[in-house]
């Protein structure tokens, strides 16, 4: 039986890397999209092939550019007969003090985090419809719901837009393609923890009912469930994974 093919954007590190490893372990063929993390992508590919024996491609692509996405997906179609499952994980967060932000940074954040997800979904959906099967998972954030930080106002707006995109795509692609959204809280990746002082991290951890940060692997477990047959009746849904973040609903 042919393995399903999963495209993970921003898949070379952090949450994307954890998703790639977990799905490879569960017999999915993996395509890792990256933009700048070439060495990480190469190392991850070697690990996946060595440890799990599934097919693995790495493809450099700026998902905010429609032509680049077209070329990337065309390559996947040539090598692996297309994308069965799309994980829109690629994102940037240009955090800065509000008064130091500018429109160019805001625009760039939206281009990657929202337009990138749109570009990928639009490019893969026709092949999914032909197969009468497809799964799309958008990785949003509690920042897009009701956790607000003016220093990342552009990131927060992009993650709220990704939730709206989820609902619209679910309506457009029904009934064969299920589109769901995951909204992680504070996940303890290296990138997430870097650059914050200990006092801020302590304050944020105290807001979490389970009294710790999430692990990237825990997000990957949720992705694995949502793309499984056990989740075939879950569609057009936003699922928070934040340890019971106090003050949020």
C-alpha positions as CSV (number, residue, x, y, z in Angstrom):
1,X,0.0,0.0,0.0
2,X,1.4,3.4,-1.0
3,X,2.3,5.8,1.8
4,X,0.5,9.1,1.9
5,X,2.6,12.1,1.0
6,X,2.9,15.0,3.5
7,X,4.2,18.4,2.6
8,X,5.4,20.3,5.7
9,X,6.3,24.0,5.1
10,X,8.9,25.4,7.4
11,X,9.7,21.7,8.2
12,X,13.4,21.9,9.0
13,X,13.2,23.0,12.6
14,X,11.0,23.5,15.6
15,X,7.3,22.3,15.4
16,X,7.8,21.5,11.7
17,X,10.7,19.2,12.4
18,X,8.8,17.4,15.2
19,X,5.8,16.9,12.8
20,X,8.1,15.4,10.1
21,X,9.7,13.0,12.5
22,X,6.4,11.8,14.1
23,X,4.7,11.3,10.7
24,X,7.7,9.5,9.2
25,X,7.7,7.2,12.2
26,X,4.0,6.4,11.3
27,X,4.8,5.5,7.7
28,X,4.1,8.7,5.9
29,X,6.4,9.9,3.0
30,X,7.7,13.3,3.9
31,X,8.5,16.5,2.0
32,X,10.3,19.1,4.0
33,X,10.0,22.6,2.7
34,X,12.6,25.2,3.9
35,X,13.8,28.6,2.9
36,X,17.1,29.2,4.8
37,X,17.6,26.1,7.0
38,X,19.4,24.0,4.4
39,X,21.7,22.2,6.8
40,X,18.9,21.4,9.1
41,X,16.8,20.1,6.3
42,X,19.6,17.9,5.0
43,X,20.2,16.4,8.5
44,X,16.5,15.8,9.0
45,X,16.2,14.0,5.7
46,X,19.1,11.7,6.5
47,X,17.6,11.0,9.9
48,X,14.2,10.2,8.5
49,X,15.5,7.8,5.8
50,X,17.9,6.1,8.2
51,X,15.5,5.7,11.1
52,X,12.1,5.1,9.3
53,X,12.9,4.0,5.8
54,X,10.2,6.2,4.2
55,X,10.7,8.5,1.2
56,X,11.8,12.0,2.0
57,X,12.4,15.1,-0.2
58,X,13.7,18.5,0.8
59,X,12.7,21.4,-1.3
60,X,13.8,25.1,-0.9
61,X,10.9,27.4,-1.6
62,X,9.7,30.9,-0.5
63,X,6.0,30.0,0.1
64,X,5.0,33.7,-0.2
65,X,5.9,33.5,-4.0
66,X,3.2,31.8,-6.1
67,X,5.6,30.7,-8.9
68,X,8.0,29.1,-6.4
69,X,5.2,27.2,-4.8
70,X,4.0,26.0,-8.2
71,X,7.5,24.7,-9.0
72,X,7.8,23.0,-5.6
73,X,4.5,21.2,-5.9
74,X,5.2,20.2,-9.5
75,X,8.4,18.6,-8.3
76,X,6.5,16.7,-5.7
77,X,3.9,15.5,-8.3
78,X,6.8,14.3,-10.5
79,X,8.6,12.5,-7.7
80,X,5.8,11.3,-5.4
81,X,2.6,11.7,-7.4
82,X,1.4,14.8,-5.5
83,X,0.5,15.9,-2.0
84,X,-2.1,14.1,0.1
85,X,-1.6,16.1,3.2
86,X,-0.5,19.7,3.6
87,X,0.8,21.1,6.9
88,X,1.0,24.9,6.6
89,X,3.6,25.6,9.3
90,X,6.0,28.1,7.7
91,X,5.9,31.4,9.7
92,X,8.0,34.3,10.7
93,X,7.7,36.5,13.8
94,X,9.5,39.9,13.5
95,X,8.8,40.9,17.1
96,X,9.8,44.4,18.0
97,X,8.6,47.3,20.1
98,X,5.4,48.7,18.6
99,X,6.8,52.2,17.8
100,X,9.8,50.6,16.0
101,X,7.6,48.5,13.7
102,X,6.9,49.4,10.1
103,X,4.5,48.5,7.3
104,X,7.2,46.6,5.3
105,X,7.7,44.2,8.3
106,X,3.9,43.9,8.7
107,X,3.5,43.1,5.0
108,X,6.3,40.5,5.0
109,X,4.8,38.7,8.0
110,X,1.4,38.5,6.2
111,X,3.1,37.4,3.0
112,X,4.8,34.4,4.6
113,X,2.2,33.4,7.3
114,X,-1.0,33.9,5.4
115,X,-0.3,34.3,1.7
116,X,2.1,31.4,1.9
117,X,-0.6,29.1,3.3
118,X,-3.0,30.3,0.7
119,X,-0.5,29.7,-2.1
120,X,0.2,26.1,-1.0
121,X,-3.4,25.2,-0.4
122,X,-4.5,26.6,-3.8
123,X,-1.7,24.7,-5.6
124,X,-2.4,21.3,-4.0
125,X,-6.2,21.2,-3.8
126,X,-7.0,20.2,-7.4
127,X,-5.0,17.0,-7.2
128,X,-6.6,16.2,-3.9
129,X,-10.1,16.7,-5.4
130,X,-9.1,14.3,-8.2
131,X,-8.2,11.7,-5.7
132,X,-11.3,12.6,-3.6
133,X,-9.0,12.8,-0.5
134,X,-7.0,15.6,1.1
135,X,-6.1,16.9,4.5
136,X,-4.9,20.5,5.2
137,X,-3.7,21.5,8.7
138,X,-2.9,25.2,9.3
139,X,-0.7,25.9,12.2
140,X,-2.0,29.1,13.8
141,X,-1.5,30.3,17.4
142,X,-3.3,31.3,20.5
143,X,-1.9,34.7,19.5
144,X,-4.5,34.7,16.8
145,X,-7.4,34.2,19.2
146,X,-7.1,36.2,22.4
147,X,-3.5,36.3,23.6
148,X,-2.2,39.7,22.6
149,X,1.3,41.2,22.5
150,X,1.7,44.6,20.7
151,X,5.3,43.8,20.1
152,X,4.1,41.1,17.7
153,X,1.0,42.7,16.4
154,X,1.7,41.7,12.8
155,X,2.3,38.1,13.8
156,X,-0.9,38.0,15.9
157,X,-2.9,39.5,13.0
158,X,-1.5,36.9,10.6
159,X,-2.4,34.0,12.9
160,X,-6.0,35.3,13.2
161,X,-6.1,35.6,9.4
162,X,-5.0,31.9,9.2
163,X,-8.0,30.9,11.3
164,X,-10.3,32.7,8.9
165,X,-8.5,31.1,6.0
166,X,-9.1,27.7,7.5
167,X,-12.9,28.2,7.6
168,X,-13.1,29.5,4.1
169,X,-11.0,26.7,2.6
170,X,-13.0,24.1,4.5
171,X,-16.2,25.4,2.8
172,X,-14.5,25.7,-0.6
173,X,-12.9,22.2,-0.6
174,X,-15.7,20.1,1.0
175,X,-16.5,17.3,1.1
176,X,-13.3,15.5,0.2
177,X,-10.7,17.8,1.6
178,X,-10.8,18.4,5.4
179,X,-9.2,21.7,6.6
180,X,-8.5,22.1,10.3
181,X,-6.4,24.5,12.3
182,X,-4.2,24.0,15.4
183,X,-3.5,27.0,17.7
184,X,-0.5,26.2,19.9
185,X,0.2,28.3,23.0
186,X,3.8,28.7,24.3
187,X,5.7,25.8,22.8
188,X,9.3,25.4,24.1
189,X,11.2,25.3,20.8
190,X,14.7,26.8,20.6
191,X,13.4,29.7,18.5
192,X,10.5,30.3,20.9
193,X,12.6,30.6,24.0
194,X,15.5,32.6,22.5
195,X,15.6,36.3,23.1
196,X,13.3,36.4,26.1
197,X,14.6,37.2,29.6
198,X,14.0,34.8,32.5
199,X,11.5,37.0,34.2
200,X,9.2,37.1,31.1
201,X,9.5,33.4,30.7
202,X,8.6,32.8,34.3
203,X,5.6,35.1,34.1
204,X,4.3,33.3,31.0
205,X,4.8,29.9,32.5
206,X,2.7,30.9,35.5
207,X,-0.2,31.5,33.1
208,X,-0.3,27.9,32.0
209,X,-2.4,25.5,34.1
210,X,-0.1,22.5,33.6
211,X,2.8,24.7,34.8
212,X,5.2,24.1,31.9
213,X,5.7,25.0,28.2
214,X,4.5,22.6,25.5
215,X,6.8,20.3,23.6
216,X,6.9,20.4,19.8
217,X,6.2,16.7,19.8
218,X,2.9,17.3,21.5
219,X,1.8,19.4,18.6
220,X,3.0,16.7,16.3
221,X,0.8,14.1,18.1
222,X,-2.2,16.3,17.5
223,X,-1.4,16.7,13.8
224,X,-1.0,12.9,13.6
225,X,-4.5,12.4,15.0
226,X,-6.1,15.0,12.8
227,X,-4.8,13.5,9.6
228,X,-5.7,9.9,10.7
229,X,-8.8,8.0,9.8
230,X,-9.9,8.3,13.4
231,X,-10.5,12.0,12.7
232,X,-12.5,11.7,9.5
233,X,-15.4,13.5,11.0
234,X,-13.4,16.5,12.2
235,X,-13.4,19.4,9.7
236,X,-13.4,23.2,9.8
237,X,-12.2,23.1,13.5
238,X,-9.7,25.2,15.5
239,X,-8.1,23.2,18.3
240,X,-6.1,25.0,21.0
241,X,-3.1,23.2,22.4
242,X,-1.8,25.5,25.2
243,X,-1.8,23.6,28.5
244,X,-4.9,25.3,29.7
245,X,-3.7,28.9,29.3
246,X,-5.2,31.0,32.1
247,X,-7.3,33.9,31.0
248,X,-8.0,32.3,27.6
249,X,-11.2,30.6,26.4
